[in-house]
Amino acid sequence: MRIIQPYKHLNSLVEKEALEPDISWGLRMALAAMVPLFWGMYTGRLPEAGWIALMAECICWVELKGDFQHRLKLLAGSSALALIFAIVGSATGHIIWLSVVLMGIVAFISSLLKNIGNRGSGLAICVYALFIFCNAYPTDTIPELKERVALVSIGVLWNGVA
């Protein structure tokens, strides 16, 4: 019975991330960004790897606290929201007036997300940054948009693994 007590105490510290919460977050950020970039350098597909890494890195800004189920829901919701704004930004980058209006809407939504707490601040940055980057580098054709959606979807999946 005495052997189990220290294990339970260590397990509760790990679950609460009381030892050092930034270590797991920093490791997650490093893996999310560096592994796709190494893959891109190795295969010669660095632009594609950049989109994967950008999406994975942006989603890493969302704080994942709580039990596994809560983290999974938070990761799925933030990934879906980020993916939507990445697609909208990619599709509307060539239409300047629509981009300006959507930028105002995204800024408004981001400010609302920021007000829901620590997790909301990371999600607000994620949504805003993805929209800006995707809007700055829009897609020209439907096949390019499909490829961008596939790349940012891989980034979402990679973040879930990392």
Buried (B, 14 or more C-beta within 10 A) or exposed (E): EEEEEEEEEEEEEEEEBEEEEEEEBEEBBEBBBEBBBEBBEEEEBBEBBBBBBBBBBBBBBBBBEBEEEEBEEBBEEBBEBBBEBBBBBBBBBEEEEBBEEBBEEBBEBBEEBBEEEEBBBBBBBBBBBBBBBBBEBBBEEEEEBEBBBEBBBBBBBBBEEB
